[in-house]
Amino acid sequence: MSRPLYLDESIWLPVAEGLRARGWRVHTARGQGNLGRLDREQLRFVRERGWLLFTFEDDFLSLVRGEELDHAGLVYTDQSHQRVGDIVQSLDAFPDGLDSEWRGVHYL
């Protein structure tokens, strides 16, 4: 995957480690100094960089679907009954053809 992935603060850090081990360029809210920032600010931060946002929080879905806030691409999954390895594997299978122009919402 050529586009960087940004994990908001809801995503477990071992997910970031697993994705990096598979060659993903991963940024985290913690690593970028964004812990505690509002979801709107997180979306703006990621959009300005062209990164995909990965989250467990359905609040982001409300912002991009309901309020139609601009974003650079959003990947969402519910964290219940999930394991780190399963999440990493699912994200790693994410379509490679998504270029920098893709601005959709993908559900894992």
C-alpha positions as CSV (number, residue, x, y, z in Angstrom):
1,M,0.0,0.0,0.0
2,S,1.5,3.3,-1.0
3,R,-0.7,5.7,0.9
4,P,0.1,6.3,4.6
5,L,-2.4,5.1,7.1
6,Y,-3.3,7.2,10.2
7,L,-4.6,5.3,13.2
8,D,-6.7,7.4,15.5
9,E,-6.3,7.0,19.3
10,S,-9.0,4.3,19.5
11,I,-6.8,1.8,17.5
12,W,-4.6,-0.5,19.6
13,L,-0.9,0.2,19.2
14,P,-0.1,-3.4,18.3
15,V,-2.2,-3.0,15.2
16,A,0.3,-0.2,14.1
17,E,3.2,-2.5,14.9
18,G,1.7,-5.4,12.9
19,L,1.0,-3.1,9.9
20,R,4.5,-1.7,9.9
21,A,5.9,-5.2,10.0
22,R,3.9,-5.8,6.8
23,G,5.4,-2.7,5.1
24,W,2.6,-0.2,5.7
25,R,3.5,3.5,6.4
26,V,1.6,4.0,9.6
27,H,1.1,7.2,11.7
28,T,-0.7,7.2,15.0
29,A,-2.6,9.9,16.8
30,R,-0.1,9.4,19.7
31,G,2.9,9.7,17.4
32,Q,1.6,12.9,15.8
33,G,0.8,14.5,19.1
34,N,-2.9,14.4,18.4
35,L,-4.2,12.6,21.5
36,G,-7.4,14.2,22.8
37,R,-8.1,16.3,19.6
38,L,-11.6,16.6,18.4
39,D,-12.7,14.2,15.6
40,R,-13.2,17.2,13.3
41,E,-9.6,18.2,13.9
42,Q,-8.3,14.7,13.3
43,L,-10.2,14.6,10.0
44,R,-8.7,17.9,8.9
45,F,-5.2,16.8,10.0
46,V,-5.4,13.6,8.0
47,R,-7.1,15.2,4.9
48,E,-4.4,17.9,4.7
49,R,-1.8,15.1,4.4
50,G,-3.7,12.8,2.1
51,W,-3.6,9.9,4.6
52,L,-6.2,7.3,5.1
53,L,-7.9,7.3,8.5
54,F,-8.5,4.0,10.3
55,T,-10.8,4.0,13.3
56,F,-13.0,2.0,15.6
57,E,-15.1,5.1,16.3
58,D,-18.4,5.4,14.4
59,D,-18.5,9.1,15.3
60,F,-16.2,9.6,12.2
61,L,-18.9,7.9,10.1
62,S,-21.4,10.4,11.3
63,L,-19.1,13.2,10.4
64,V,-18.3,12.1,6.9
65,R,-21.7,10.6,6.0
66,G,-24.1,12.7,8.0
67,E,-22.4,16.1,8.0
68,E,-20.5,15.4,4.8
69,L,-17.2,16.6,6.1
70,D,-14.3,16.4,3.6
71,H,-11.8,13.6,4.2
72,A,-9.0,11.7,2.5
73,G,-10.5,8.2,2.9
74,L,-11.8,6.4,5.9
75,V,-11.5,2.8,7.0
76,Y,-13.8,1.7,9.8
77,T,-14.3,-1.5,11.7
78,D,-16.1,-2.3,15.0
79,Q,-13.7,-3.4,17.6
80,S,-16.0,-5.9,19.4
81,H,-14.8,-9.5,19.0
82,Q,-11.8,-8.4,17.1
83,R,-8.2,-9.6,17.5
84,V,-5.1,-7.6,16.6
85,G,-4.0,-10.2,14.1
86,D,-7.3,-10.3,12.4
87,I,-7.4,-6.6,12.0
88,V,-3.9,-6.4,10.6
89,Q,-4.7,-9.2,8.2
90,S,-7.9,-7.5,7.0
91,L,-6.2,-4.2,6.5
92,D,-3.3,-5.8,4.7
93,A,-5.8,-7.3,2.3
94,F,-7.2,-3.8,1.6
95,P,-7.2,-3.2,-2.2
96,D,-3.9,-2.0,-3.4
97,G,-5.5,-0.1,-6.3
98,L,-6.7,2.7,-4.1
99,D,-4.7,5.7,-5.2
100,S,-4.3,9.1,-3.7
101,E,-7.6,10.2,-5.4
102,W,-9.8,7.7,-3.5
103,R,-12.0,9.4,-0.9
104,G,-14.4,6.7,0.1
105,V,-15.4,4.9,3.2
106,H,-14.4,1.3,3.6
107,Y,-15.8,-1.1,6.2
108,L,-13.6,-4.0,7.3
